[in-house]
């Protein structure tokens, strides 16, 4: 078992709404992207910590997949942490490297295979679709005028997902999962927005609203 999972997660009686926050990288696929002055690892971590506070204030139990910014966790293990806590939402935070701008939400819409493991199962796929749509609608509303909305897309639209059928974190998931590319970090205007305390707080509040709306329709 993973020593950084809170004992509360393993011993809780009854059901308490839970969000597992997964700040992206470092993992087996590398350290992620960089902007001119900041790394994806740092942006994902600081937004995740602000998001943790926002959700906790709203009475949501939060489990983090990392306990420090540069902690290495394999993608399979990130999913296993969310699974162990029976998370209502496994929320994965990343930053993109591309020629465009703005944020994008990804979700698995079919099964994939990695290392001989196939998933997520069909029943979970049917649950994830509506959750992902509610999440993206709320996020787009909250971030309107701040970051460009690139919509809700399949894991297949990612480099890894196109090879495997879904992202590794989705394949091993037994809980609803979405991945948000919060910005295009290689775009100087996007980078400038996510490196300020105000921008990070706005992202965290929007992500919290989206998460709550997704799991409390």
Buried (B, 14 or more C-beta within 10 A) or exposed (E): EBEBBEEEBEEBEEEBBBBBBBBBBBBEBEBBBBBEEBBBBBBBBBBBBBBBEBBEEBEBBBBBBBEEBEBEBBBBBBBBBBBBBBBBBBBBBBBBBBEEBBBBBBBBBBBBEBEEEEBBEEEBBEEBBEBBBBBBBBBBEBBEEBBBBBEBBBBBEBEBBEEBBBBBBBBBBBBBBBBBBBBBBBBEEBBBBBBEEEBBBBBBBBBBBBBBBBBEE
